[in-house]
Amino acid sequence: MLVESPNDLPGALERERAYHERLYSGKAQERFRQPAVRQFRAHLCGHILRATGLGTGARVLSVGCGIGDTELALAPHVAGITGVDLSPAGIREARKAAARDGIGNALFLEGTIDTLDLEPHSFDLVIAIFFLHHLPDPALAEMPRQAARLLAPGGWFYSLDPSRMRLSGAVGSILIPWIMKEHQSPDERQLEAGAVASLFEASGFSCRADYYDFVSTPLAGLFPAWSAGYRAARRVDDALVRLPGLRKLSSNFEIVARKG
């Protein structure tokens, strides 16, 4: 089952918007430009393309794009990418970064996929990176239907979110609870991989839930300048996520789903 969350969708969206306005108006840009974080984003982009088999012709939609760091890393490898976020500050920074880096195939829109006039069946891939766990349960339950409406036949959905079973979360809440709290928005929570996968399967997607990492992504968050540490942790993670039993304690799980 899903973890309980507030069902007041307008209130939850406003709290999330306010939190991310503060985040993206502060030091987020500087932190996200650090080497370990950039290496995480590069690894993630390559991983998504391998998992879906998509390439240079793909049209991509990113929901909850923030300041566009993942989207701008992915843009050179696809035909075009549209990022959507409810934070004006996030969209403003994403547009500035795209202009600064000369990336012309990335479009950033303020709003949500409910409020924006996005053409149905116009994307080959929808991604949601650390986004679903911010949604109240009713909005999360609607995500497969919304993704199906926007995806072309045979299109893909990919998400990455913190797992309810994560060992790193249990350890962090004991050793560094103040840091854990600092990096959490008011309504976010961890999710069960199987429960999220079931939502997509019920909407007609062929779907698998898998595990992405143990320590590499949390390490990049704690020590964003330590690129050597991230690379070493990523190699360890590549082995740990394959171990039966232990893999369920991974930090983050992914949903890889294909529209029928």
N, C-alpha and C positions, 0 to 999 in steps of 0.2 A: 504494500500500500504506500501511498505518498505520505510524506511528512506533512503534518498540519501546518497551514499558513494562513494569514489573514485573507478573508474573502472579500474585503472592501477593496475592489480593484482600483477605483479612482484614487482612494487614499494611499494605497500601496504604490501606485505609479508616481504620485506626487512626492512621497518620501524618497523613492528611488531617484527621481529627477533631482531633488534637492541635494541628496548625498553626492551624486555624481557631478553636479554643478560645482560643489566645493572641491571635489577631487580633481576635476579637470581644470579648475581655475587656480590650482595650487602647484604642487611639485610633481604631479603625475607624469608630465611630459619629460622632465629631466630623468625621472626614475625609469621610464619605459625606454629611454634611449641608451641605457646602460648595456654593456656588452652581453652579460648573461641573459638579460631579458630579450635582447635582439636574437640571440642564438636560439632561445626557446621558440620565438615566433618563427624563425626560419625553419627549425625542425618541424614545427607544427604544420606549416604550409606544405612542405614536402610530404609529410605524412598524410595529409588530407588528399593531396593529388594522387598518391599511391593507393590509398584506400578506395578512392572512387574511380580511378582510371581516367579521370578527366585531364584535359590538357589545354593547349593554347586557344582552342575554339570555345571554351566554356564561358557562359554568362553566369555571374555569381551574385547572389544577394547575401549580405551579412546583416543579421538583426542584432542590435545592441553593439554597434561597432565602436563606440567610445571615440577615442581620438584617432582611430584608423590605423594603428600600428600593424596589426595583423593584415588588414586589408591592403595596405600599401606594400607589404612584403609579398603578398600573393599576386598583386596586380600584374607584374611583369610576366607571369606564367599563364595568364588567362586572357580571354578577349576583352572582358570588361568586368568591373565589380561595382556594385551599388551598396553603400553602407547606410544603415538607418539607425538613428538613436534619438531618444527623447531629450537628451541634454544639449541645449544650444551651445554650451561651452565645448563639449566634445566634438560636435559637428564643425564648429568654428576652427578648432585646432586641427582637425582632420583635413579640412580644406586648405589651411595654411601649409601643412606638411606636404600635401600633394603638389601644391604650387611650387614650394621650395625645392622638391625633389624632381620636378618636371614630369610627373606621372599624369598622363592625360586620359587614361581609361578608367579612372576611379571617380565616382560620383557619390557625394555624401548629402543625405537628406535628413532634416530634422523632423521627427515624428515617430509613428509606429506603423507597422504593416496594416493595422486597422484603419488608420487615419490618412495614409498616403495613397495616392492613386497609382498603384503599381499594376502593370498590365498582367493579367492572368496568363499562366503557362509560359512565361517569358524568361525563366531562369533554368539553367542546368544544374545548379547547386545552390542550396541555401545552407549557410553556416551560422551557428550560434555558439560563440566561444565565451564560456563562463557567463552565460546569459539565462538559461532556463531556471537555474536555482534562485534567481531573483523574482520569478513570477509566482503570484498566488496560484493555488491549485486550479481554480477555474480557467485562468489564462494558460496555464501549462497544458491542461487537457485540450485546449483549443489549438495549440501549436501545430499538431499534425495536420489538422484540416486546413489551417492557413498555409502551411508549407505546400500541401497538395494543390491548393488553388493557384499558387504562384509557380510551381514547377512544371516544366514540360514533361510529356510522357517519358518515363525512364529516368527522370531527374533524381538527384541525390540530396539527402539531408545529412549534415554532419554537426554534432554538438559535442562540447567538452564541458564537464561540470564536476564539482567536488562530490565524492562518494560518501554516503552515510556511514560506510564501513571503514573509512580511511584511518589507517594507523597514525599517520602524521598529524591528523586533527586531534586525536586523543592525546598524543604526546605533547603537541603544542599547547593545548588547553591547560596542561599541567605545568609545563616549563616556562611558557611565554604567553600567558593569557592576555596581557595588555596589548601585545602585538597582534594577536589573533583578533581581538575586539576592534583594534584600530583599522584593520583591513576588511571589515565586514560592514555591509550596509544594514539598515534597520530590519528589513524583511527577508534577507537571504537565509537560506538553510541548505543543508546537504540533502542529496537525493538518493534514492535507491535505483540502481541501474536497471534492474528487471522491471520495476514499475514504469519507468519512463519508456523502455522498449515496448512494453505492452500497449501503451497509448498509441504508438506508431503502428504496431501490428494491427490493432483494432481499426485503424483508419486505412488499411489496405496496403501499407508499406511492407516490403520484405526488410527485415531489420535484425541487426545484431548489436548487442552491447558488449563492449570490450574495455580493457584497462590500459591507461596511457602511461602512468608514471607512479613512482613512490616518493622520491626525494628531489629529483632534478628541478621540477617546477617550483615547489616550496623553497628550495635553496636559491633559485633565481630571484624569488621575491624577497628573501631575507638578505641576500648578498648580491645585489644586481650587478656589481662591478666585477665579480669573481668569475670570469669566463672559463678558466681552467677547472674550477670546481664544478661548474655546470656540465662541462663536457665529460668529466669523470663520472658524475652522478648519472648522466644520461646513459652511459655505457652500462652502468650497474642496473639501471631501470630496465633497459632492453632485455636483460636476463631475468630480472625479478618478475616482470609482468607475464612471463611465460610459465611460471611455476604454478602447478595446480594447487588450489587451496590458498596459498599465500597471496596469489594475485588478487583475490577478492578484498585484500586489505590495502589496495592501491589508493593513492591520493585522489586521482581523478579518473572518471570513466567517460567513455565516448559512445555515442550513438551513431551508427552508420546505417542509414536507411535508404531504400530505393523505392520510388513511386512505381506502382504497377501499371 
